[in-house]
Amino acid sequence: MTVYWHNRCGNKRKLYIKYSLSWTTKKYTAVVKGHKRLQTASIVSIEGGGRA
């Protein structure tokens, strides 16, 4: 699965992604300024984390 994130403000932002790998879930934190494309496994949830 691919997640596309576009941050339109001038500050870096955190993005918390929880995804599953077979029988377990993992967490990933991305710091984004501008835009970013993330390749991950099955997405469980995505949350914005505010300023980085």
C-alpha positions in Angstrom: 0.0 0.0 0.0 1.2 3.5 -0.7 0.5 6.6 1.5 0.8 10.0 -0.1 1.1 13.0 2.3 1.2 16.6 1.3 2.0 19.3 3.9 1.1 22.7 2.6 2.4 24.8 5.6 6.1 25.8 5.9 6.7 23.7 9.1 7.7 20.1 9.5 4.9 17.8 10.7 4.8 14.4 12.3 2.7 11.6 10.7 2.1 8.4 12.8 1.3 5.3 10.7 0.3 2.0 12.2 0.5 -1.0 9.9 0.2 -4.8 10.1 2.6 -7.4 9.1 1.0 -10.8 9.1 0.1 -11.4 12.8 1.7 -8.2 14.4 1.3 -4.4 14.1 4.1 -2.0 13.8 4.3 1.8 14.2 6.2 4.2 12.0 6.8 8.0 12.5 7.5 10.1 9.5 8.6 13.8 9.6 7.3 15.6 6.6 7.9 19.0 5.1 6.4 19.4 1.6 5.3 16.0 0.4 6.2 12.4 0.8 5.3 9.0 -0.6 5.6 6.0 1.8 5.5 2.3 0.8 4.1 0.2 3.6 2.2 -3.0 4.3 -1.5 -3.0 5.3 -2.4 0.3 6.9 -4.3 0.1 10.3 -4.4 3.8 11.1 -2.9 7.2 10.2 -2.7 10.2 12.6 -1.3 13.6 12.4 1.1 14.4 15.2 1.5 18.2 15.0 4.7 20.1 14.7 8.0 18.1 14.6 
